[in-house]
Amino acid sequence: VQLQASGGGLVQAGGSLRLSCAASGRTFSGSAMGWFRQAPGKEREFVAAISWSGGSRTYADSVKGRFTISRDNAKNTLYLQMNSLKPEDTAVYYCAAGRSSFYYPQIQWDYWGQGTLVTVSS
């Protein structure tokens, strides 16, 4: 079972990036999925989560209105569209698959991707 995150890179402030997280080895169509990030010297933090059907989405206040999480269950892929990027968005971004179909703050995250680096220059 593997989650492969991709799409990171270097972008100027105000720019956009789209991250992808491809799952292999099993289907995650029945699982809530999420994105997290870890900036240098900081703890990993929650960014966004989506329910199994995509009908429910939750965002951290710091990205609300700028980031959009989505999923394509037919492709077993999770996405994070990031717009209006800021230097403080610089971090390694990780995708994760949850044990439940719906996100809640105490959800157990069973699988993690390897991370993709996003660097936003000012």
Secondary structure, 3 states (H helix, E strand, C coil): CEEEEECCEEEECCCCEEEEEEEECCCCCCCCEEEEEECCCCCCEEEEEECCCCCCEEECCCCCCCEEEEEECCCCEEEEEECCCCHHHCEEEEEEEECCCCCCCCCCEEEECCCEEEEEEC
